[in-house]
Amino acid sequence: MAKKKQARLKKDSSGLSRFFRGLYITVFAFSLVIVVGYVAFRIWAPAPDVDDQVVFHPVTDDELEDPVEEPTAAPSAEPTAEPDGVVFHRRDGVYTCMLIGSADIGGTDTMMLGVFDTKAKTASLISLPRDTVVRVKGKDRKLNSVQSVGGTKLLVETVSRMLAVPVDYYVEVDTKAFKAIVEEIGGVYFDVPVNMNYDDPTQNLHIHIKKGYQLLNGSQALGVMRCRNCYANADIGRTQTQRKFLAALVKQTVTLSNVTKVTSLINILNTYVESDMKLSDMVWFGTQAVGMDLDTALTTGVLEGEWSSPFYELDDEQVLELVNGLGIYEEELPMDVLNIYHP
Protein backbone atom coordinates (compact mmCIF):
# COMPACT_ATOMS: atom_id res chain seq x y z
CA MET A 1 0.00 0.00 0.00
CA ALA A 2 2.78 2.38 0.91
CA LYS A 3 4.61 1.55 -2.31
CA LYS A 4 1.49 2.27 -4.38
CA LYS A 5 1.01 5.58 -2.59
CA GLN A 6 4.67 6.49 -3.13
CA ALA A 7 4.39 5.60 -6.82
CA ARG A 8 1.24 7.71 -7.13
CA LEU A 9 2.99 10.66 -5.47
CA LYS A 10 5.91 10.32 -7.89
CA LYS A 11 3.44 10.23 -10.77
CA ASP A 12 1.61 13.31 -9.46
CA SER A 13 4.89 15.09 -8.90
CA SER A 14 5.96 14.26 -12.41
CA GLY A 15 2.64 15.57 -13.73
CA LEU A 16 2.98 18.82 -11.80
CA SER A 17 6.51 19.19 -13.05
CA ARG A 18 5.35 18.79 -16.65
CA PHE A 19 2.49 21.25 -16.01
CA PHE A 20 4.75 23.98 -14.60
CA ARG A 21 7.34 23.36 -17.28
CA GLY A 22 4.62 23.72 -19.91
CA LEU A 23 3.30 26.87 -18.22
CA TYR A 24 6.80 28.34 -18.11
CA ILE A 25 7.35 27.59 -21.81
CA THR A 26 3.97 29.14 -22.66
CA VAL A 27 4.68 32.32 -20.68
CA PHE A 28 8.19 32.52 -22.12
CA ALA A 29 6.88 32.08 -25.65
CA PHE A 30 4.19 34.70 -25.10
CA SER A 31 6.75 37.15 -23.71
CA LEU A 32 9.03 36.41 -26.65
CA VAL A 33 6.21 37.18 -29.08
CA ILE A 34 5.59 40.53 -27.35
CA VAL A 35 9.28 41.49 -27.37
CA VAL A 36 9.83 40.37 -30.97
CA GLY A 37 6.64 42.13 -32.03
CA TYR A 38 7.73 45.34 -30.32
CA VAL A 39 11.20 45.22 -31.89
CA ALA A 40 9.71 44.43 -35.29
CA PHE A 41 7.32 47.35 -34.91
CA ARG A 42 10.21 49.67 -34.08
CA ILE A 43 12.20 48.45 -37.09
CA TRP A 44 9.57 47.95 -39.80
CA ALA A 45 6.50 49.97 -38.87
CA PRO A 46 6.28 52.99 -41.16
CA ALA A 47 5.99 56.51 -39.80
CA PRO A 48 2.54 58.11 -40.20
CA ASP A 49 2.02 59.31 -43.76
CA VAL A 50 1.36 63.05 -44.10
CA ASP A 51 1.71 65.37 -47.07
CA ASP A 52 5.23 66.79 -47.31
CA GLN A 53 3.94 69.93 -49.01
CA VAL A 54 0.98 72.09 -48.09
CA VAL A 55 -0.88 74.74 -50.08
CA PHE A 56 -2.67 77.49 -48.20
CA HIS A 57 -5.21 79.58 -50.08
CA PRO A 58 -6.46 83.03 -49.07
CA VAL A 59 -9.69 82.65 -47.11
CA THR A 60 -12.65 84.99 -47.45
CA ASP A 61 -15.49 85.50 -44.99
CA ASP A 62 -17.83 83.77 -47.42
CA GLU A 63 -15.74 80.59 -47.32
CA LEU A 64 -16.14 80.44 -43.55
CA GLU A 65 -19.91 80.24 -43.89
CA ASP A 66 -19.43 76.48 -44.23
CA PRO A 67 -16.59 74.11 -43.28
CA VAL A 68 -13.55 74.99 -45.38
CA GLU A 69 -11.44 72.56 -47.34
CA GLU A 70 -8.41 71.10 -45.61
CA PRO A 71 -4.97 72.21 -46.86
CA THR A 72 -4.10 70.15 -49.92
CA ALA A 73 -0.86 68.54 -51.03
CA ALA A 74 1.09 70.36 -53.73
CA PRO A 75 1.29 68.59 -57.11
CA SER A 76 5.12 68.50 -57.20
CA ALA A 77 8.19 69.32 -55.13
CA GLU A 78 9.35 72.19 -57.36
CA PRO A 79 6.93 75.12 -57.07
CA THR A 80 6.80 77.32 -54.00
CA ALA A 81 3.74 79.24 -55.15
CA GLU A 82 0.60 78.71 -57.21
CA PRO A 83 -1.78 81.22 -58.80
CA ASP A 84 -4.35 80.67 -56.06
CA GLY A 85 -2.18 79.66 -53.12
CA VAL A 86 1.24 79.43 -51.48
CA VAL A 87 3.17 76.17 -51.11
CA PHE A 88 5.18 75.30 -48.00
CA HIS A 89 7.46 72.30 -47.50
CA ARG A 90 7.12 70.42 -44.24
CA ARG A 91 10.14 69.29 -42.28
CA ASP A 92 10.56 65.54 -42.16
CA GLY A 93 9.48 63.89 -38.93
CA VAL A 94 7.42 66.81 -37.59
CA TYR A 95 3.76 66.14 -36.76
CA THR A 96 0.94 68.24 -35.34
CA CYS A 97 -2.06 67.42 -33.19
CA MET A 98 -4.85 69.54 -31.75
CA LEU A 99 -5.83 68.73 -28.19
CA ILE A 100 -9.44 69.55 -27.31
CA GLY A 101 -10.92 69.47 -23.82
CA SER A 102 -14.70 69.25 -23.86
CA ALA A 103 -16.68 71.17 -21.25
CA ASP A 104 -19.33 69.41 -19.18
CA ILE A 105 -21.97 71.98 -20.16
CA GLY A 106 -21.13 71.98 -23.87
CA GLY A 107 -18.59 73.84 -25.96
CA THR A 108 -14.82 73.60 -25.76
CA ASP A 109 -13.13 74.32 -22.45
CA THR A 110 -9.49 73.82 -23.47
CA MET A 111 -7.68 73.94 -26.83
CA MET A 112 -3.99 73.34 -27.48
CA LEU A 113 -1.81 72.74 -30.52
CA GLY A 114 0.86 70.10 -30.06
CA VAL A 115 3.92 69.77 -32.32
CA PHE A 116 6.19 66.70 -32.08
CA ASP A 117 9.58 66.62 -33.81
CA THR A 118 10.36 62.91 -33.85
CA LYS A 119 13.86 63.48 -35.23
CA ALA A 120 15.02 66.01 -32.64
CA LYS A 121 12.91 64.38 -29.87
CA THR A 122 11.36 67.71 -28.91
CA ALA A 123 7.77 68.83 -28.50
CA SER A 124 5.82 72.07 -28.21
CA LEU A 125 2.44 72.69 -26.61
CA ILE A 126 0.68 75.94 -27.52
CA SER A 127 -2.47 77.13 -25.75
CA LEU A 128 -5.24 78.62 -27.91
CA PRO A 129 -7.20 81.13 -25.79
CA ARG A 130 -10.85 80.13 -25.80
CA ASP A 131 -12.09 83.72 -26.26
CA THR A 132 -10.04 84.28 -29.44
CA VAL A 133 -12.27 86.05 -31.97
CA VAL A 134 -12.91 84.28 -35.28
CA ARG A 135 -15.34 84.89 -38.13
CA VAL A 136 -17.40 81.76 -38.69
CA LYS A 137 -20.75 81.34 -40.45
CA GLY A 138 -21.12 85.07 -40.92
CA LYS A 139 -20.70 85.99 -37.25
CA ASP A 140 -17.97 87.06 -34.88
CA ARG A 141 -17.54 84.18 -32.46
CA LYS A 142 -15.27 82.97 -29.71
CA LEU A 143 -13.03 80.09 -30.76
CA ASN A 144 -14.43 77.81 -28.07
CA SER A 145 -17.92 78.05 -29.60
CA VAL A 146 -16.94 76.89 -33.10
CA GLN A 147 -17.23 73.19 -32.29
CA SER A 148 -20.85 73.59 -31.16
CA VAL A 149 -21.57 75.49 -34.40
CA GLY A 150 -19.96 73.14 -36.92
CA GLY A 151 -18.39 70.22 -35.10
CA THR A 152 -14.79 69.22 -34.48
CA LYS A 153 -13.95 69.33 -38.20
CA LEU A 154 -14.82 73.02 -38.46
CA LEU A 155 -12.92 73.84 -35.26
CA VAL A 156 -9.77 72.09 -36.48
CA GLU A 157 -9.99 73.69 -39.92
CA THR A 158 -10.57 77.14 -38.43
CA VAL A 159 -7.42 76.84 -36.31
CA SER A 160 -5.47 75.44 -39.26
CA ARG A 161 -6.40 78.37 -41.52
CA MET A 162 -5.92 80.95 -38.79
CA LEU A 163 -2.35 79.86 -38.06
CA ALA A 164 -1.40 78.44 -41.50
CA VAL A 165 -0.55 75.15 -39.80
CA PRO A 166 -1.64 71.71 -41.01
CA VAL A 167 -3.37 69.78 -38.22
CA ASP A 168 -2.55 66.10 -38.76
CA TYR A 169 -4.69 64.75 -35.93
CA TYR A 170 -7.07 65.80 -33.22
CA VAL A 171 -7.55 64.27 -29.79
CA GLU A 172 -10.70 65.24 -27.91
CA VAL A 173 -10.76 64.52 -24.20
CA ASP A 174 -13.65 64.74 -21.78
CA THR A 175 -12.43 66.77 -18.81
CA LYS A 176 -13.47 63.85 -16.59
CA ALA A 177 -10.52 61.94 -18.06
CA PHE A 178 -8.09 64.09 -16.07
CA LYS A 179 -9.89 63.26 -12.86
CA ALA A 180 -9.99 59.54 -13.66
CA ILE A 181 -6.31 59.30 -14.64
CA VAL A 182 -5.16 61.26 -11.59
CA GLU A 183 -7.18 59.00 -9.31
CA GLU A 184 -5.78 55.89 -11.02
CA ILE A 185 -2.14 56.85 -10.45
CA GLY A 186 -2.74 57.95 -6.86
CA GLY A 187 -2.65 61.71 -7.38
CA VAL A 188 -0.30 64.24 -8.96
CA TYR A 189 2.21 66.44 -7.15
CA PHE A 190 1.84 70.00 -8.44
CA ASP A 191 2.73 73.54 -7.40
CA VAL A 192 -0.60 75.40 -7.43
CA PRO A 193 0.28 79.00 -8.42
CA VAL A 194 -2.54 80.86 -6.61
CA ASN A 195 -5.16 80.35 -3.94
CA MET A 196 -8.23 79.02 -5.75
CA ASN A 197 -11.69 79.81 -4.43
CA TYR A 198 -14.58 79.62 -6.86
CA ASP A 199 -18.17 78.34 -6.73
CA ASP A 200 -20.61 77.92 -9.62
CA PRO A 201 -23.74 76.06 -8.46
CA THR A 202 -25.11 75.93 -12.02
CA GLN A 203 -22.21 73.65 -13.01
CA ASN A 204 -21.90 72.02 -9.60
CA LEU A 205 -18.38 73.41 -9.66
CA HIS A 206 -16.73 74.14 -6.30
CA ILE A 207 -13.00 74.86 -6.23
CA HIS A 208 -11.17 75.53 -2.95
CA ILE A 209 -7.44 74.79 -3.17
CA LYS A 210 -4.59 76.52 -1.36
CA LYS A 211 -1.53 77.84 -3.15
CA GLY A 212 1.63 75.72 -3.01
CA TYR A 213 3.22 72.37 -3.83
CA GLN A 214 0.94 69.49 -2.89
CA LEU A 215 -0.54 66.16 -3.88
CA LEU A 216 -3.76 66.75 -5.82
CA ASN A 217 -6.52 64.18 -6.00
CA GLY A 218 -8.76 63.80 -9.07
CA SER A 219 -11.35 66.41 -8.08
CA GLN A 220 -8.68 68.94 -7.12
CA ALA A 221 -6.80 68.35 -10.38
CA LEU A 222 -9.96 68.96 -12.38
CA GLY A 223 -10.54 72.16 -10.40
CA VAL A 224 -7.02 73.40 -11.14
CA MET A 225 -7.57 72.70 -14.86
CA ARG A 226 -10.93 74.50 -14.99
CA CYS A 227 -10.63 77.59 -12.79
CA ARG A 228 -10.55 80.76 -14.93
CA ASN A 229 -11.73 83.28 -12.34
CA CYS A 230 -8.77 82.46 -10.10
CA TYR A 231 -6.47 84.68 -12.19
CA ALA A 232 -6.39 88.42 -12.81
CA ASN A 233 -5.85 87.72 -16.53
CA ALA A 234 -8.55 85.00 -16.59
CA ASP A 235 -8.04 82.41 -19.33
CA ILE A 236 -4.44 83.41 -20.11
CA GLY A 237 -3.40 82.62 -16.55
CA ARG A 238 -5.36 79.40 -16.60
CA THR A 239 -3.80 78.18 -19.86
CA GLN A 240 -0.32 78.60 -18.38
CA THR A 241 -1.32 76.49 -15.38
CA GLN A 242 -2.94 73.90 -17.66
CA ARG A 243 0.24 73.42 -19.67
CA LYS A 244 2.33 73.00 -16.53
CA PHE A 245 -0.14 70.58 -15.02
CA LEU A 246 -0.29 68.46 -18.19
CA ALA A 247 3.52 68.23 -18.20
CA ALA A 248 3.47 67.12 -14.55
CA LEU A 249 0.67 64.62 -15.23
CA VAL A 250 2.51 63.00 -18.14
CA LYS A 251 5.81 62.88 -16.29
CA GLN A 252 4.26 61.27 -13.20
CA THR A 253 2.11 58.85 -15.20
CA VAL A 254 4.87 57.43 -17.41
CA THR A 255 6.82 55.73 -14.63
CA LEU A 256 7.74 52.13 -13.85
CA SER A 257 5.48 52.19 -10.81
CA ASN A 258 2.46 52.58 -13.10
CA VAL A 259 3.31 49.66 -15.42
CA THR A 260 0.71 47.46 -13.74
CA LYS A 261 -1.96 50.12 -14.39
CA VAL A 262 -1.54 50.21 -18.17
CA THR A 263 -4.76 48.26 -18.82
CA SER A 264 -6.87 50.47 -16.57
CA LEU A 265 -5.35 53.64 -18.06
CA ILE A 266 -6.13 52.39 -21.57
CA ASN A 267 -9.73 51.72 -20.48
CA ILE A 268 -9.97 55.31 -19.22
CA LEU A 269 -8.69 56.64 -22.55
CA ASN A 270 -11.14 54.45 -24.46
CA THR A 271 -13.97 55.84 -22.34
CA TYR A 272 -13.15 59.53 -22.45
CA VAL A 273 -11.03 60.13 -25.58
CA GLU A 274 -12.11 60.56 -29.20
CA SER A 275 -9.52 60.88 -31.97
CA ASP A 276 -8.93 60.44 -35.69
CA MET A 277 -5.47 58.99 -34.97
CA LYS A 278 -5.09 55.31 -35.81
CA LEU A 279 -3.96 52.94 -33.07
CA SER A 280 -0.83 52.04 -35.05
CA ASP A 281 0.07 55.74 -35.24
CA MET A 282 -0.49 56.15 -31.50
CA VAL A 283 1.87 53.23 -30.81
CA TRP A 284 4.46 54.63 -33.24
CA PHE A 285 4.40 58.05 -31.58
CA GLY A 286 4.69 56.33 -28.22
CA THR A 287 7.83 54.47 -29.29
CA GLN A 288 9.33 57.73 -30.58
CA ALA A 289 8.69 59.43 -27.24
CA VAL A 290 10.56 56.80 -25.22
CA GLY A 291 13.47 58.39 -23.37
CA MET A 292 12.37 62.01 -23.82
CA ASP A 293 13.19 64.32 -20.92
CA LEU A 294 10.11 66.52 -20.61
CA ASP A 295 12.01 68.99 -18.42
CA THR A 296 14.15 69.98 -21.39
CA ALA A 297 12.42 68.60 -24.48
CA LEU A 298 9.00 70.20 -23.97
CA THR A 299 8.40 73.90 -24.61
CA THR A 300 5.10 75.63 -23.99
CA GLY A 301 3.50 78.89 -25.04
CA VAL A 302 0.29 80.76 -25.76
CA LEU A 303 -1.04 82.76 -28.69
CA GLU A 304 -0.29 86.34 -27.65
CA GLY A 305 -2.91 89.06 -27.91
CA GLU A 306 -5.05 91.55 -26.01
CA TRP A 307 -8.44 91.42 -24.39
CA SER A 308 -11.04 93.57 -26.16
CA SER A 309 -14.36 92.68 -24.53
CA PRO A 310 -15.97 90.31 -25.22
CA PHE A 311 -13.15 88.85 -27.34
CA TYR A 312 -9.43 88.12 -27.23
CA GLU A 313 -7.69 89.56 -30.32
CA LEU A 314 -4.46 87.96 -31.46
CA ASP A 315 -1.28 89.96 -32.07
CA ASP A 316 -0.37 89.12 -35.68
CA GLU A 317 3.38 89.68 -35.41
CA GLN A 318 3.82 87.73 -32.17
CA VAL A 319 1.69 84.86 -33.44
CA LEU A 320 3.70 84.71 -36.67
CA GLU A 321 6.96 84.59 -34.68
CA LEU A 322 5.59 81.79 -32.50
CA VAL A 323 4.35 79.70 -35.46
CA ASN A 324 7.67 80.07 -37.31
CA GLY A 325 9.43 78.99 -34.13
CA LEU A 326 7.56 75.66 -34.08
CA GLY A 327 9.78 74.33 -36.89
CA ILE A 328 6.98 72.82 -38.96
CA TYR A 329 8.19 74.16 -42.32
CA GLU A 330 11.48 74.42 -44.15
CA GLU A 331 10.58 78.02 -45.02
CA GLU A 332 9.64 81.03 -42.93
CA LEU A 333 5.93 81.85 -43.16
CA PRO A 334 5.10 85.37 -44.40
CA MET A 335 2.53 87.49 -42.59
CA ASP A 336 -0.05 87.40 -45.38
CA VAL A 337 -0.50 83.63 -45.13
CA LEU A 338 -2.06 83.94 -41.66
CA ASN A 339 -5.80 84.36 -41.45
CA ILE A 340 -6.14 86.18 -38.13
CA TYR A 341 -9.46 87.95 -37.90
CA HIS A 342 -9.91 91.41 -36.40
CA PRO A 343 -13.45 92.85 -36.01
Protein Blocks (a to p, Z undefined) as FASTA:
>chain_A
ZZmmmmmmmmmmmmmmmmmmmmmmmmmmmmmmmmmmmmmmmmmmccddddfbdcdddddf
klmmpccddddddfbfkbmcdfkbccddddehiacdddddddfkgpjfbdcdddddfklo
pacdddddfklccdeehiacdfklmmmmnojklmmmmmmmmnopacfbdcdddfklmmmm
mmmnopaadddfbdcddddfknopacdddeddddddfklmmmmmmmmklpfklmmmmmmm
mmmmmmmmmmmmmcfklmmmmmmmmmmmmmmpccfbdfklmmmmmmmmgopafklmpccd
ddddddddfbdcddfklmmmmmmmnomambdcdfklpccdcZZ
